[in-house]
C-alpha cells in the first residue's frame, strides 16, 4: 500500500512538472510570436486563434490527468486482487486446520 502511495505521488509530481513545462513553453512561444509580429498580434489578440495555445495546454493537462487516474486505479485494483487472494488462501488454510482437528 505504501509503494502505491509513493508511486502515485511520484506520478503526480511528474505530471505537475510536465504541466508547468507545457505552460511555460506556451508562454515562451507566445512571447516570441509577440516580439516578431507586435502589430499583427495586437490586431489578432481578440480573435479565437489567440487562445489556441491555452486550449492545447488544457487538453494536454486533461489527458495527462486522465491517464494518471487510470494508472492509479489499475495499481489499486492490482493491490486489492492480491489482498483478496491472500484472504482466500488464509480462509482455505483455516478450513483445512479446522477439518484436521475434528
C-alpha atoms as one frame of an Amber mdcrd trajectory, in Angstrom:
protein
   0.000   0.000   0.000   2.869   2.330   0.790   4.535   1.564  -2.525   1.361
   2.536  -4.379   1.208   5.809  -2.464   4.823   6.583  -3.316   4.317   5.646
  -6.951   1.199   7.768  -7.172   2.974  10.677  -5.515   5.860  10.389  -7.941
   3.461  10.208 -10.868   1.532  13.263  -9.705   4.758  15.223  -9.191   5.965
  14.242 -12.652   2.670  15.272 -14.228   2.734  18.588 -12.382   6.268  19.266
 -13.615   5.238  18.337 -17.147   2.219  20.630 -16.934   4.426  23.515 -15.804
   6.808  22.866 -18.688   3.925  22.883 -21.170   2.529  26.117 -19.775   5.963
  27.720 -19.695   6.722  26.700 -23.277   3.344  28.034 -24.365   4.140  31.366
 -22.742   7.616  31.471 -24.331   6.208  30.768 -27.793   3.546  33.399 -27.287
   6.206  35.951 -26.301   8.386  35.100 -29.308   5.456  35.488 -31.662   4.576
  38.747 -29.962   8.062  40.131 -30.434   8.127  39.173 -34.117   4.660  40.385
 -35.025   3.698  43.002 -32.455   1.376  44.880 -34.827  -0.354  41.707 -36.049
  -0.756  40.327 -32.538  -2.431  43.499 -31.387  -4.942  43.147 -34.201  -5.467
  39.376 -33.674  -5.378  39.273 -29.871  -9.134  39.402 -29.631  -9.660  36.531
 -32.093 -10.258  32.922 -31.084  -6.929  31.842 -32.586  -5.106  33.737 -29.860
  -6.328  31.196 -27.299  -5.225  28.048 -29.151  -2.024  27.532 -27.099  -4.054
  27.635 -23.904  -6.622  25.255 -25.360  -3.811  22.867 -26.278  -2.392  23.115
 -22.754  -5.815  22.462 -21.214  -6.404  19.384 -23.373  -2.914  18.103 -22.618
  -3.407  18.516 -18.876  -6.811  16.861 -19.064  -5.454  13.808 -20.887  -2.451
  13.590 -18.570  -4.779  13.712 -15.585  -6.969  11.009 -17.108  -4.026   8.685
 -17.720  -2.640   9.348 -14.231  -6.029   8.438 -12.742  -6.211   5.333 -14.936
  -2.761   4.266 -13.745  -3.707   4.869 -10.114  -6.914   2.832 -10.443  -5.098
  -0.058 -12.114  -2.462  -0.120  -9.352  -5.158  -0.032  -6.692  -7.057  -2.840
  -8.409  -3.896  -4.966  -8.576  -3.303  -4.373  -4.871  -6.883  -5.315  -3.998
  -6.669  -8.500  -6.080  -3.534  -9.527  -4.200  -5.228  -8.822  -0.894  -8.335
 -10.829  -1.851  -6.147 -13.734  -2.940  -4.245 -13.644   0.363  -7.537 -13.626
   2.301  -8.849 -16.521   0.215  -5.690 -18.544   0.935  -5.903 -17.721   4.641
  -9.535 -18.891   4.772  -8.684 -22.102   2.948  -5.819 -22.744   5.362  -8.092
 -22.120   8.341 -10.710 -24.502   6.930  -8.043 -27.188   6.427  -6.849 -26.790
  10.015 -10.422 -26.981  11.365 -11.127 -30.123   9.380  -7.908 -31.715  10.614
  -8.728 -31.143  14.293 -12.254 -32.567  14.091
